[in-house]
């Protein structure tokens, strides 16, 4: 009987030791890798509303106002830029307006000018306002382009900005034609206005509308 008690006590002691070892060495953890692949979208610009147009004008009005008579646009375009590339390369928008040629093929033309100081840029969504695209140049710089028939950068999203979607609108005061009554010929003039979106690896896009 005494021997049995000794054996029983030894078994109990062994179980206690095994249990203590199990508590000191818990089961090993399992680690699994998690991955996701984000694919790039596109960089695009589309017209929201409006074309660049000018109202009919009587040459007598030009004479009354002297030289030069600044003839503002009647309607102005607005755009949506979408940067879904996920690259953070930034982008910029270029405006270009051809000479408005007289439709009688006489070779006479008018020049559309651009005053950036009158523009409005509104953020739709994307980066916070302090990181939003801005008109080209510092706030104190007024970009006044006498001839918009050369490429003019008007909106800039710096590197790491401009991701998402943005609306920006121009006003009729952005666009104007300077007229001199001594060199103004009656008739219809037409041209083409283009807004181009340019980036690095993200690609390019453009929107083109008629001007008259």
PyMOL commands that set and color helices and strands:
alter all, ss='L'
color gray80, all
select helices_A, chain A and resi 2-24+59-65+116-118+129-131+172-174+181-183
alter helices_A, ss='H'
color red, helices_A
select strands_A, chain A and resi 43-49+69-72+78-83+91-97+100-102+109-110+113-115+120-122+134-135+144-145+152-157+164-169+175-179+189-199+204-211
alter strands_A, ss='S'
color yellow, strands_A
deselect
rebuild
show_as cartoon
